[in-house]
Amino acid sequence: MIDTDFSEILLRITGIIFYIIPIIVFIILAIYYISKVGSTKEGVLILIGNILLFIVAIIHQFLFMLVDSWGFNLYSIINSGVNFIAFIGSILFIIGFYLLIKKAIKGNNTTT
Protein backbone atom coordinates (compact mmCIF):
# COMPACT_ATOMS: atom_id res chain seq x y z
CA MET A 1 0.00 0.00 0.00
CA ILE A 2 2.78 2.43 0.88
CA ASP A 3 4.67 1.60 -2.33
CA THR A 4 1.54 2.31 -4.39
CA ASP A 5 1.02 5.67 -2.69
CA PHE A 6 4.69 6.58 -3.14
CA SER A 7 4.70 5.64 -6.82
CA GLU A 8 1.49 7.65 -7.40
CA ILE A 9 3.02 10.68 -5.67
CA LEU A 10 6.21 10.25 -7.69
CA LEU A 11 4.21 10.09 -10.93
CA ARG A 12 2.32 13.27 -9.96
CA ILE A 13 5.55 15.12 -9.22
CA THR A 14 7.19 14.06 -12.49
CA GLY A 15 4.01 15.02 -14.36
CA ILE A 16 4.15 18.44 -12.79
CA ILE A 17 7.86 18.88 -13.45
CA PHE A 18 7.87 17.75 -17.07
CA TYR A 19 4.51 19.13 -18.16
CA ILE A 20 3.29 21.99 -16.00
CA ILE A 21 6.47 23.87 -15.08
CA PRO A 22 7.43 24.72 -18.71
CA ILE A 23 3.90 26.06 -19.23
CA ILE A 24 4.25 28.22 -16.13
CA VAL A 25 7.56 29.56 -17.47
CA PHE A 26 5.85 30.47 -20.77
CA ILE A 27 3.06 32.23 -18.85
CA ILE A 28 5.63 34.22 -16.85
CA LEU A 29 7.51 35.14 -20.04
CA ALA A 30 4.28 36.22 -21.75
CA ILE A 31 3.35 38.39 -18.76
CA TYR A 32 6.85 39.88 -18.78
CA TYR A 33 6.59 40.57 -22.52
CA ILE A 34 3.18 42.24 -22.10
CA SER A 35 4.46 44.33 -19.19
CA LYS A 36 7.41 45.59 -21.27
CA VAL A 37 5.74 46.03 -24.69
CA GLY A 38 2.10 46.49 -23.79
CA SER A 39 -0.97 44.43 -24.63
CA THR A 40 -0.05 43.46 -28.17
CA LYS A 41 -1.95 40.84 -30.17
CA GLU A 42 0.93 38.40 -30.10
CA GLY A 43 1.52 38.76 -26.36
CA VAL A 44 -2.14 38.29 -25.49
CA LEU A 45 -2.48 35.27 -27.81
CA ILE A 46 0.60 33.63 -26.33
CA LEU A 47 -0.64 34.30 -22.79
CA ILE A 48 -4.19 33.04 -23.40
CA GLY A 49 -2.89 29.97 -25.23
CA ASN A 50 -0.59 29.09 -22.37
CA ILE A 51 -3.25 29.69 -19.73
CA LEU A 52 -5.52 27.26 -21.58
CA LEU A 53 -2.68 24.74 -21.77
CA PHE A 54 -2.02 25.20 -18.05
CA ILE A 55 -5.67 24.55 -17.18
CA VAL A 56 -5.68 21.44 -19.36
CA ALA A 57 -2.43 20.23 -17.79
CA ILE A 58 -3.96 20.50 -14.32
CA ILE A 59 -7.16 18.76 -15.42
CA HIS A 60 -5.16 15.93 -17.01
CA GLN A 61 -3.30 15.35 -13.73
CA PHE A 62 -6.58 14.36 -12.07
CA LEU A 63 -8.95 13.37 -14.88
CA PHE A 64 -7.87 9.74 -15.05
CA MET A 65 -9.00 9.21 -11.45
CA LEU A 66 -12.61 9.66 -12.57
CA VAL A 67 -12.63 6.80 -15.11
CA ASP A 68 -13.99 4.29 -12.61
CA SER A 69 -16.77 6.50 -11.30
CA TRP A 70 -17.82 7.99 -14.66
CA GLY A 71 -17.29 5.00 -16.92
CA PHE A 72 -15.03 4.92 -19.93
CA ASN A 73 -17.52 6.37 -22.44
CA LEU A 74 -18.20 9.54 -20.44
CA TYR A 75 -14.51 9.82 -19.57
CA SER A 76 -13.62 9.60 -23.28
CA ILE A 77 -16.07 12.35 -24.18
CA ILE A 78 -14.81 14.66 -21.43
CA ASN A 79 -11.18 13.85 -22.26
CA SER A 80 -11.85 14.69 -25.92
CA GLY A 81 -13.32 18.05 -24.87
CA VAL A 82 -10.32 18.78 -22.68
CA ASN A 83 -7.99 17.83 -25.53
CA PHE A 84 -9.90 20.18 -27.84
CA ILE A 85 -9.30 23.01 -25.37
CA ALA A 86 -5.58 22.12 -25.43
CA PHE A 87 -5.70 22.22 -29.23
CA ILE A 88 -7.22 25.71 -29.16
CA GLY A 89 -4.57 26.82 -26.65
CA SER A 90 -1.81 25.46 -28.87
CA ILE A 91 -3.24 27.19 -31.94
CA LEU A 92 -3.47 30.52 -30.08
CA PHE A 93 0.12 30.10 -28.91
CA ILE A 94 1.33 29.26 -32.44
CA ILE A 95 -0.46 32.26 -33.95
CA GLY A 96 0.92 34.58 -31.27
CA PHE A 97 4.42 33.18 -31.65
CA TYR A 98 4.22 33.53 -35.44
CA LEU A 99 3.13 37.18 -35.10
CA LEU A 100 5.99 37.79 -32.67
CA ILE A 101 8.53 36.26 -35.07
CA LYS A 102 7.06 38.22 -37.99
CA LYS A 103 7.32 41.44 -35.95
CA ALA A 104 10.93 40.67 -34.96
CA ILE A 105 11.94 39.93 -38.55
CA LYS A 106 10.22 43.09 -39.80
CA GLY A 107 11.99 45.10 -37.10
CA ASN A 108 15.39 43.66 -38.08
CA ASN A 109 14.85 44.39 -41.79
CA THR A 110 14.11 48.09 -41.18
CA THR A 111 17.28 48.64 -39.13
CA THR A 112 19.72 47.14 -41.65
N, CA, C and O of each residue as an XYZ file, in Angstrom:
448
protein
N       0.824     -1.201      0.000
C       0.000      0.000      0.000
C       0.864      1.259      0.000
O       0.583      2.212     -0.728
N       1.905      1.257      0.812
C       2.776      2.426      0.880
C       3.515      2.611     -0.439
O       3.672      3.739     -0.907
N       3.976      1.501     -1.051
C       4.674      1.599     -2.330
C       3.766      2.178     -3.409
O       4.221      2.969     -4.236
N       2.493      1.800     -3.415
C       1.543      2.312     -4.391
C       1.345      3.810     -4.202
O       1.336      4.564     -5.175
N       1.186      4.243     -2.954
C       1.025      5.670     -2.691
C       2.268      6.447     -3.101
O       2.166      7.522     -3.693
N       3.446      5.904     -2.786
C       4.692      6.579     -3.143
C       4.847      6.678     -4.648
O       5.236      7.727     -5.162
N       4.548      5.598     -5.364
C       4.696      5.637     -6.818
C       3.693      6.600     -7.445
O       4.012      7.257     -8.436
N       2.479      6.696     -6.882
C       1.493      7.652     -7.396
C       1.950      9.081     -7.155
O       1.805      9.937     -8.028
N       2.500      9.346     -5.979
C       3.020     10.680     -5.666
C       4.188     11.012     -6.583
O       4.292     12.133     -7.081
N       5.070     10.036     -6.806
C       6.212     10.247     -7.686
C       5.765     10.540     -9.118
O       6.341     11.402     -9.782
N       4.748      9.834     -9.593
C       4.211     10.093    -10.926
C       3.593     11.482    -11.017
O       3.749     12.152    -12.038
N       2.904     11.926     -9.986
C       2.319     13.265     -9.960
C       3.415     14.333    -10.048
O       3.309     15.299    -10.804
N       4.466     14.131     -9.253
C       5.547     15.115     -9.223
C       6.247     15.186    -10.573
O       6.529     16.278    -11.067
N       6.530     14.034    -11.177
C       7.188     14.058    -12.485
C       6.258     14.656    -13.546
O       6.721     15.345    -14.455
N       4.960     14.398    -13.438
C       4.014     15.018    -14.355
C       4.018     16.522    -14.237
O       3.948     17.237    -15.237
N       4.099     16.994    -13.019
C       4.150     18.439    -12.792
C       5.453     19.019    -13.318
O       5.452     20.057    -13.980
N       6.558     18.357    -13.027
C       7.860     18.877    -13.448
C       7.982     18.925    -14.966
O       8.396     19.939    -15.528
N       7.622     17.836    -15.624
C       7.866     17.748    -17.067
C       6.771     18.379    -17.912
O       6.990     18.624    -19.098
N       5.624     18.646    -17.357
C       4.514     19.132    -18.165
C       4.034     20.516    -17.750
O       3.799     21.370    -18.605
N       3.886     20.745    -16.463
C       3.289     21.993    -16.002
C       4.312     23.115    -15.827
O       4.014     24.264    -16.152
N       5.487     22.815    -15.331
C       6.471     23.873    -15.083
C       6.869     24.620    -16.360
O       6.943     25.849    -16.325
N       7.129     23.942    -17.488
C       7.431     24.715    -18.709
C       6.283     25.641    -19.129
O       6.524     26.730    -19.649
N       5.051     25.215    -18.905
C       3.903     26.062    -19.233
C       3.887     27.296    -18.328
O       3.603     28.404    -18.781
N       4.190     27.094    -17.063
C       4.245     28.223    -16.127
C       5.336     29.208    -16.555
O       5.144     30.422    -16.482
N       6.475     28.684    -16.999
C       7.559     29.559    -17.475
C       7.094     30.376    -18.676
O       7.375     31.572    -18.759
N       6.379     29.735    -19.614
C       5.845     30.469    -20.770
C       4.850     31.538    -20.330
O       4.844     32.634    -20.891
N       4.019     31.247    -19.352
C       3.059     32.234    -18.850
C       3.806     33.425    -18.247
O       3.452     34.576    -18.500
N       4.829     33.148    -17.459
C       5.626     34.223    -16.852
C       6.304     35.064    -17.932
O       6.319     36.292    -17.847
N       6.867     34.398    -18.953
C       7.511     35.141    -20.039
C       6.510     35.986    -20.822
O       6.822     37.106    -21.225
N       5.313     35.451    -21.036
C       4.284     36.219    -21.749
C       3.857     37.434    -20.928
O       3.673     38.520    -21.479
N       3.702     37.262    -19.635
C       3.349     38.394    -18.765
C       4.471     39.425    -18.771
O       4.213     40.627    -18.820
N       5.701     38.961    -18.722
C       6.851     39.878    -18.784
C       6.858     40.647    -20.105
O       7.068     41.859    -20.124
N       6.629     39.935    -21.202
C       6.593     40.574    -22.522
C       5.496     41.641    -22.575
O       5.729     42.757    -23.039
N       4.306     41.290    -22.099
C       3.181     42.238    -22.105
C       3.490     43.439    -21.213
O       3.134     44.567    -21.553
N       4.145     43.209    -20.082
C       4.459     44.331    -19.191
C       5.489     45.277    -19.810
O       5.477     46.474    -19.523
N       6.374     44.755    -20.651
C       7.408     45.589    -21.272
C       6.933     46.256    -22.563
O       7.288     47.403    -22.835
N       6.126     45.537    -23.365
C       5.735     46.031    -24.687
C       4.319     46.581    -24.696
O       3.986     47.428    -25.526
N       3.504     46.118    -23.801
C       2.097     46.490    -23.793
C       1.249     45.327    -24.279
O       1.776     44.293    -24.689
N      -0.050     45.497    -24.234
C      -0.971     44.432    -24.633
C      -1.048     44.329    -26.152
O      -1.982     44.831    -26.778
N      -0.057     43.674    -26.724
C      -0.049     43.455    -28.168
C      -0.816     42.175    -28.491
O      -1.032     41.332    -27.620
N      -1.225     42.041    -29.756
C      -1.950     40.837    -30.174
C      -1.155     39.585    -29.871
O      -1.671     38.626    -29.297
N       0.119     39.606    -30.266
C       0.927     38.399    -30.096
C       1.128     38.039    -28.634
O       1.083     36.862    -28.277
N       1.346     39.028    -27.789
C       1.521     38.757    -26.362
C       0.272     38.187    -25.724
O       0.343     37.242    -24.939
N      -0.870     38.761    -26.059
C      -2.138     38.291    -25.492
C      -2.460     36.875    -25.983
O      -2.913     36.036    -25.204
N      -2.224     36.608    -27.281
C      -2.484     35.267    -27.811
C      -1.587     34.221    -27.158
O      -2.042     33.130    -26.815
N      -0.317     34.558    -26.988
C       0.600     33.626    -26.327
C       0.169     33.386    -24.888
O       0.184     32.247    -24.421
N      -0.213     34.436    -24.184
C      -0.640     34.303    -22.791
C      -1.912     33.469    -22.678
O      -1.968     32.539    -21.875
N      -2.929     33.788    -23.467
C      -4.193     33.036    -23.401
C      -3.967     31.577    -23.780
O      -4.499     30.675    -23.133
N      -3.179     31.345    -24.827
C      -2.887     29.974    -25.233
C      -2.228     29.182    -24.124
O      -2.588     28.030    -23.883
N      -1.268     29.787    -23.447
C      -0.587     29.086    -22.366
C      -1.449     28.921    -21.124
O      -1.308     27.931    -20.408
N      -2.324     29.855    -20.859
C      -3.248     29.691    -19.731
C      -4.183     28.514    -19.999
O      -4.448     27.716    -19.100
N      -4.681     28.403    -21.224
C      -5.524     27.256    -21.578
C      -4.744     25.948    -21.437
O      -5.269     24.966    -20.914
N      -3.506     25.934    -21.897
C      -2.679     24.736    -21.765
C      -2.408     24.397    -20.303
O      -2.359     23.223    -19.935
N      -2.233     25.412    -19.476
C      -2.017     25.199    -18.047
C      -3.253     24.580    -17.398
O      -3.138     23.642    -16.610
N      -4.423     25.098    -17.725
C      -5.673     24.554    -17.182
C      -5.835     23.099    -17.600
O      -6.195     22.253    -16.782
N      -5.573     22.809    -18.861
C      -5.681     21.438    -19.363
C      -4.666     20.530    -18.665
O      -4.986     19.392    -18.323
N      -3.451     21.028    -18.455
C      -2.428     20.228    -17.788
C      -2.860     19.850    -16.374
O      -2.640     18.724    -15.928
N      -3.470     20.791    -15.683
C      -3.956     20.496    -14.323
C      -5.104     19.493    -14.380
O      -5.142     18.549    -13.591
N      -6.027     19.688    -15.296
C      -7.157     18.764    -15.425
C      -6.664     17.359    -15.749
O      -7.171     16.383    -15.197
N      -5.680     17.249    -16.640
C      -5.163     15.928    -17.010
C      -4.480     15.221    -15.845
O      -4.445     13.991    -15.809
N      -3.940     15.975    -14.897
C      -3.303     15.354    -13.734
C      -4.304     14.594    -12.867
O      -3.923     13.679    -12.137
N      -5.580     14.969    -12.944
C      -6.584     14.362    -12.070
C      -7.720     13.673    -12.812
O      -8.500     12.941    -12.202
N      -7.825     13.892    -14.103
C      -8.951     13.374    -14.879
C      -9.022     11.851    -14.877
O     -10.108     11.277    -14.800
N      -7.862     11.198    -14.962
C      -7.867      9.741    -15.047
C      -8.452      9.076    -13.806
O      -8.907      7.934    -13.873
N      -8.446      9.773    -12.686
C      -9.002      9.205    -11.452
C     -10.518      9.039    -11.530
O     -11.102      8.309    -10.729
N     -11.154      9.702    -12.480
C     -12.610      9.656    -12.573
C     -13.125      8.589    -13.535
O     -14.335      8.457    -13.720
N     -12.214      7.823    -14.152
C     -12.634      6.803    -15.112
C     -13.554      5.785    -14.453
O     -14.586      5.422    -15.017
N     -13.190      5.329    -13.276
C     -13.989      4.294    -12.605
C     -15.374      4.787    -12.216
O     -16.354      4.053    -12.348
N     -15.464      6.007    -11.742
C     -16.767      6.501    -11.299
C     -17.644      6.971    -12.458
O     -18.868      6.866    -12.380
N     -17.045      7.484    -13.524
C     -17.818      7.986    -14.656
C     -18.072      6.941    -15.727
O     -19.052      7.037    -16.466
N     -17.214      5.958    -15.818
C     -17.293      5.005    -16.916
C     -16.447      5.501    -18.072
O     -16.223      6.701    -18.227
N     -15.984      4.565    -18.877
C     -15.031      4.917    -19.927
C     -15.646      5.800    -21.010
O     -14.969      6.688    -21.529
N     -16.909      5.578    -21.362
C     -17.524      6.369    -22.438
C     -17.613      7.851    -22.072
O     -17.232      8.711    -22.867
N     -18.111      8.150    -20.882
C     -18.204      9.545    -20.437
C     -16.814     10.148    -20.272
O     -16.583     11.304    -20.629
N     -15.888      9.354    -19.726
C     -14.507      9.817    -19.572
C     -13.909     10.180    -20.928
O     -13.239     11.204    -21.058
N     -14.151      9.346    -21.934
C     -13.619      9.598    -23.279
C     -14.168     10.889    -23.870
O     -13.436     11.654    -24.499
N     -15.454     11.126    -23.666
C     -16.069     12.355    -24.181
C     -15.470     13.578    -23.488
O     -15.114     14.554    -24.148
N     -15.360     13.526    -22.182
C     -14.807     14.655    -21.426
C     -13.335     14.848    -21.775
O     -12.879     15.981    -21.929
N     -12.593     13.758    -21.899
C     -11.180     13.854    -22.262
C     -11.015     14.450    -23.658
O     -10.085     15.222    -23.894
N     -11.899     14.104    -24.576
C     -11.849     14.691    -25.920
C     -12.105     16.191    -25.866
O     -11.445     16.957    -26.569
N     -13.058     16.620    -25.039
C     -13.325     18.050    -24.870
C     -12.137     18.781    -24.287
O     -11.797     19.877    -24.731
N     -11.502     18.180    -23.293
C     -10.318     18.781    -22.680
C      -9.184     18.859    -23.698
O      -8.470     19.861    -23.762
N      -9.020     17.814    -24.485
C      -7.986     17.826    -25.527
C      -8.277     18.880    -26.595
O      -7.343     19.461    -27.147
N      -9.538     19.136    -26.894
C      -9.898     20.184    -27.842
C      -9.510     21.556    -27.287
O      -9.033     22.416    -28.026
N      -9.714     21.753    -25.997
C      -9.297     23.014    -25.365
C      -7.780     23.165    -25.473
O      -7.287     24.263    -25.731
N      -7.037     22.076    -25.279
C      -5.582     22.116    -25.429
C      -5.202     22.459    -26.867
O      -4.250     23.202    -27.102
N      -5.946     21.917    -27.823
C      -5.697     22.216    -29.234
C      -5.882     23.704    -29.505
O      -5.054     24.324    -30.173
N      -6.963     24.277    -28.988
C      -7.224     25.715    -29.157
C      -6.093     26.523    -28.513
O      -5.607     27.489    -29.102
N      -5.675     26.128    -27.305
C      -4.571     26.823    -26.647
C      -3.292     26.761    -27.458
O      -2.570     27.752    -27.562
N      -3.009     25.602    -28.035
C      -1.808     25.459    -28.868
C      -1.897     26.322    -30.115
O      -0.913     26.949    -30.507
N      -3.056     26.361    -30.737
C      -3.245     27.186    -31.942
C      -3.059     28.667    -31.602
O      -2.397     29.393    -32.343
N      -3.635     29.114    -30.494
C      -3.466     30.516    -30.084
C      -1.998     30.832    -29.833
O      -1.503     31.886    -30.234
N      -1.304     29.908    -29.164
C       0.125     30.099    -28.908
C       0.894     30.182    -30.219
O       1.731     31.069    -30.389
N       0.621     29.270    -31.147
C       1.327     29.259    -32.436
C       1.085     30.556    -33.205
O       2.023     31.131    -33.756
N      -0.151     31.016    -33.245
C      -0.458     32.262    -33.953
C       0.276     33.434    -33.302
O       0.874     34.256    -33.995
N       0.230     33.509    -31.976
C       0.923     34.583    -31.275
C       2.426     34.531    -31.476
O       3.069     35.565    -31.658
N       2.979     33.343    -31.445
C       4.424     33.183    -31.648
C       4.805     33.551    -33.074
O       5.838     34.183    -33.296
N       3.979     33.162    -34.046
C       4.220     33.534    -35.440
C       4.206     35.054    -35.603
O       5.083     35.621    -36.256
N       3.205     35.712    -35.006
C       3.129     37.176    -35.095
C       4.344     37.832    -34.447
O       4.843     38.845    -34.936
N       4.812     37.260    -33.357
C       5.992     37.785    -32.671
C       7.237     37.637    -33.540
O       8.046     38.560    -33.632
N       7.391     36.478    -34.175
C       8.532     36.262    -35.071
C       8.450     37.203    -36.272
O       9.448     37.803    -36.670
N       7.261     37.325    -36.838
C       7.057     38.219    -37.986
C       7.427     39.660    -37.617
O       8.071     40.361    -38.398
N       7.018     40.089    -36.428
C       7.323     41.436    -35.949
C       8.827     41.609    -35.737
O       9.384     42.659    -36.060
N       9.482     40.585    -35.198
C      10.926     40.666    -34.964
C      11.693     40.717    -36.281
O      12.659     41.469    -36.408
N      11.274     39.930    -37.250
C      11.939     39.929    -38.553
C      11.729     41.262    -39.257
O      12.658     41.808    -39.851
N      10.513     41.784    -39.190
C      10.219     43.087    -39.800
C      11.051     44.180    -39.144
O      11.566     45.066    -39.826
N      11.185     44.120    -37.825
C      11.994     45.101    -37.104
C      13.456     45.025    -37.474
O      14.126     46.054    -37.555
N      13.971     43.816    -37.702
C      15.386     43.659    -38.076
C      15.638     44.136    -39.500
O      16.714     44.658    -39.791
N      14.674     43.968    -40.385
C      14.851     44.394    -41.786
C      14.861     45.905    -41.926
O      15.511     46.421    -42.835
N      14.168     46.633    -41.065
C      14.111     48.091    -41.185
C      15.370     48.745    -40.608
O      15.679     49.883    -40.960
N      16.100     48.051    -39.730
C      17.283     48.640    -39.130
C      18.539     48.374    -39.935
O      19.556     49.028    -39.704
N      18.506     47.439    -40.871
C      19.721     47.137    -41.648
C      19.736     47.860    -42.958
O      20.683     47.717    -43.731
